[in-house]
C-alpha cells in the first residue's frame, strides 16, 4: 500500500498517540452531534487546536468517509487530490476512498497533489481520532466560485456511490501584522480588536449567510481567509444536502495562546452545518 507521509515538522501537532488522545478526549460535548459539514482552522495545535477540535468533534462519527477540503490555492488552480492509497497519522493510517476520488477527479478535472501543505494534514489526527473507522478523501480547492460547485458535486458523487460522507473545510482567517505584510490598523490592542470585531466578523457573517459570492468577496477584499476555496466547497456540499446554515461554534486568535498581544497574529473560527 502506498502511504502519504507527513510533510510538517515536529511542533505542528503531537506525534505521540497518548498526547493526541489527552488533547482531544475533552471534546465530548458533540458526542451525540451529527453535523454533516464543518469548517476548522489549520494552524499548529498550540494556537488553533482547541478551536479546530470543536469543529471536527461536531461531525457525524458514523460517516463512511471524511472529506477534508484544504486550500492555499489561488483562483485558476486545478483541484488537487492526494493520489496515494492511504495517509499516515500518529494514530494509524487512513485509507483513501479510491472510488470517491476517481468519481470526483473526473467530474471536477483534478490534478495530483504533490506539494507540501498544512491545510489538510494538520486536521487528520483529529479526523482519525473522532472517526477511527472512516476512510478519507484529501482534496484542496482554489479560491474560485467554481469550488462551491465542487462541493455540490461531492454530494452528487456520494449519493451515486451510496457513501455517507462528512465534509471538513480548512481555513484560517485574517493573517495580521508585519509577519504577513498586512497591518492597516497598526499594532497593539486596537489592531487585535479590529481584526476580531470587524475584519474577521465580516467573514464570519458571510459564511453564516450562506452566500458563496459574498464569502469570496470578503476573503479577497479583506484578506480574511487564506483558503476560501475550502470554505466554498464545504458550503456547496451543505447546500446540496439541505443542511442548515453554518453555525459559529468558536472564534479565537493566536494571540489567545500567548501572554501578551503580539505584533502579528491569526484569526480562527469553527463552524458546523447540520442537516
C-alpha positions in Angstrom: 0.0 0.0 0.0 1.3 3.4 -1.0 1.2 5.8 2.0 1.3 9.6 2.0 3.6 10.6 4.9 3.7 13.8 7.0 5.4 16.8 5.4 5.1 19.0 8.5 8.0 19.3 11.0 7.5 18.5 14.7 5.6 21.1 16.6 2.6 21.5 14.4 0.7 18.7 16.2 1.6 16.0 18.7 3.2 12.8 17.2 2.6 10.8 20.4 -0.8 8.9 20.3 -1.3 9.3 24.0 -0.7 13.1 23.8 -3.2 13.4 21.0 -5.8 11.4 22.9 -5.3 13.6 26.0 -5.7 16.7 23.9 -8.9 15.6 22.2 -10.6 13.5 24.9 -12.2 16.5 26.5 -14.2 17.3 23.4 -17.2 15.2 24.3 -20.0 17.8 24.1 -20.5 16.9 20.5 -20.5 13.2 21.0 -24.2 13.0 20.1 -23.9 15.5 17.3 -24.5 14.7 13.7 -23.1 17.6 11.7 -22.7 16.8 8.0 -20.2 19.5 7.4 -17.8 21.7 9.4 -15.1 24.4 9.0 -11.9 24.4 11.1 -8.6 26.3 11.3 -5.4 24.7 10.3 -2.6 26.3 12.3 -0.4 24.5 14.8 -2.4 22.9 17.5 -0.8 25.1 20.2 -2.6 28.1 18.5 -5.7 26.7 16.9 -6.1 23.1 18.0 -8.9 23.7 20.5 -10.9 25.6 18.0 -10.3 23.0 15.3 -11.3 20.2 17.7 -14.7 22.0 18.3 -15.4 21.7 14.6 -14.1 18.2 14.0 -15.8 16.7 17.1 -19.1 18.0 15.9 -19.1 15.9 12.7 -21.2 12.7 12.4 -18.9 10.0 13.7 -20.7 7.2 11.8 -19.6 8.6 8.4 -18.1 6.2 5.8 -15.7 8.8 4.5 -14.5 12.1 5.8 -13.6 14.6 3.1 -11.0 17.1 4.2 -11.0 20.1 1.9 -7.8 22.1 2.1 -6.8 25.3 0.3 -3.8 27.7 -0.1 -4.7 27.6 -3.8 -5.5 30.9 -5.8 -8.1 31.2 -8.5 -7.2 29.4 -11.6 -5.5 26.4 -10.0 -7.0 22.9 -10.5 -8.4 21.0 -7.6 -5.6 18.8 -6.1 -6.2 15.3 -4.9 -3.9 13.0 -2.8 -3.3 10.1 -5.1 -1.8 7.7 -2.6 -3.7 4.6 -1.2 -3.6 5.9 2.3 -2.3 8.6 4.6 -0.3 8.0 7.8 -1.2 9.7 11.0 0.2 9.2 14.5 -3.0 7.3 15.3 -2.6 5.0 12.3 -3.4 5.1 8.6 -6.5 6.4 6.9 -7.3 4.6 3.7 -8.2 6.9 0.8 -11.7 6.3 -0.6 -10.5 5.5 -4.2 -13.9 5.2 -5.7 -15.0 8.6 -4.4 -11.7 10.1 -5.5 -12.0 8.6 -9.0 -15.5 9.9 -9.4 -14.6 13.4 -8.2 -11.3 13.6 -10.1 -13.2 13.2 -13.4 -16.1 15.5 -12.5 -14.0 18.5 -11.5 -10.9 17.9 -13.5 -8.4 17.4 -10.8 -4.7 17.1 -10.6 -2.4 15.1 -8.2 -1.4 17.0 -5.0 2.4 16.7 -5.0 3.1 19.7 -2.7 3.8 20.0 1.0 0.9 21.8 2.7 -0.6 22.0 6.2 -4.3 22.7 5.4 -5.3 19.0 5.3 -2.5 17.3 7.2 -2.9 19.2 10.5 -6.5 18.1 10.8 -6.0 14.4 10.0 -5.1 13.2 13.5 -8.4 14.8 14.7 -10.4 13.1 12.0 -8.7 9.8 12.8 -9.5 10.2 16.5 -13.1 11.1 16.2 -13.9 8.9 13.1 -11.5 5.9 13.5 -13.4 3.7 11.0 -13.8 6.3 8.3 -11.9 6.4 5.0 -10.5 9.7 3.7 -10.7 12.0 0.7 -7.9 14.5 0.6 -8.8 17.4 -1.7 -7.6 21.0 -2.0 -9.8 23.6 -3.7 -8.9 27.0 -5.2 -10.3 30.3 -4.2 -12.8 30.3 -7.0 -16.6 30.3 -7.1 -16.3 27.0 -9.0 -15.3 25.4 -5.7 -18.8 25.9 -4.5 -20.0 23.7 -7.4 -17.3 21.2 -6.5 -18.9 20.9 -3.1 -22.2 20.2 -4.8 -20.5 17.6 -7.0 -19.3 15.9 -3.8 -22.9 15.5 -2.6 -23.9 14.0 -6.0 -20.9 11.6 -6.1 -21.6 10.4 -2.5 -25.2 9.7 -3.4 -24.3 7.9 -6.5 -21.8 5.7 -4.7 -24.0 5.1 -1.6 -21.5 6.8 0.7 -22.3 8.5 3.9 -19.8 11.4 3.9 -18.9 14.3 6.1 -17.0 17.4 4.8 -14.5 19.3 6.7 -13.3 22.6 5.2 -10.0 24.1 6.3 -9.1 27.8 6.6 -7.6 30.3 8.9 -8.9 33.9 8.9 -7.1 37.2 9.0 -3.3 37.0 9.0 -2.4 40.3 10.6 0.8 42.1 11.3 4.4 42.7 10.0 5.0 38.9 9.6 2.2 38.9 7.0 2.7 42.3 5.4 -0.8 43.4 6.4 -1.3 45.9 9.3 -3.8 48.6 8.3 -4.6 49.4 11.9 -1.0 49.5 13.2 -0.1 47.1 16.0 -1.3 46.6 19.6 -4.7 46.2 21.2 -6.5 48.3 18.7 -5.3 46.1 15.9 -6.5 42.9 17.6 -9.8 44.5 18.4 -10.3 45.5 14.7 -9.5 42.0 13.5 -11.8 40.4 16.0 -14.8 42.8 15.7 -14.6 44.0 12.1 -12.4 42.1 9.7 -13.0 38.5 10.8 -16.5 39.3 11.9 -17.5 40.3 8.4 -16.1 37.0 7.0 -17.9 35.0 9.7 -21.2 36.7 8.9 -20.6 36.0 5.2 -20.2 32.3 5.9 -23.3 32.3 8.1 -25.3 34.0 5.3 -24.7 31.0 3.0 -23.9 33.3 0.1 -20.7 32.0 -1.7 -20.1 35.1 -3.7 -20.1 37.3 -0.5 -17.7 34.8 1.1 -15.3 35.1 -1.8 -15.6 38.9 -2.0 -14.8 39.2 1.8 -11.9 36.9 1.5 -10.4 38.8 -1.4 -11.1 42.4 -0.4 -10.5 42.0 3.4 -7.7 39.3 3.2 -9.8 37.4 5.8 -9.4 33.8 4.6 -6.3 32.1 3.4 -8.3 29.1 2.0 -11.6 30.4 0.7 -11.9 27.5 -1.7 -12.2 25.1 1.1 -15.0 27.2 2.7 -16.8 27.4 -0.6 -16.6 23.7 -1.2 -18.0 23.0 2.3 -20.8 25.4 1.8 -21.7 23.9 -1.6 -21.9 20.5 -0.1 -24.0 21.7 2.8 -26.4 23.5 0.4 -26.7 20.4 -1.8 -27.8 18.2 1.1 -30.1 20.9 2.5 -28.0 21.2 5.7 -28.8 24.1 8.0 -26.9 27.4 7.9 -23.4 27.5 9.2 -23.3 27.9 13.0 -20.3 29.5 14.6 -19.0 27.2 17.4 -16.0 29.1 18.5 -13.8 32.1 17.5 -10.2 32.6 18.7 -6.9 34.1 17.6 -3.3 33.0 18.0 -2.9 35.9 20.5 -5.1 34.0 22.9 -2.3 31.4 23.2 0.4 33.8 24.4 0.8 36.0 27.4 0.8 39.3 25.5 -0.6 40.8 22.4 1.9 40.0 19.6 2.6 42.3 16.7 1.4 39.5 14.3 -1.4 37.1 14.9 -4.0 35.0 13.0 -7.8 34.6 13.5 -9.5 31.2 13.7 -13.2 30.0 13.5 -15.0 26.7 13.9 -18.4 26.2 12.2 -20.8 23.3 11.9 -23.6 22.6 9.5 -26.3 20.1 10.5 -29.0 18.5 8.4 
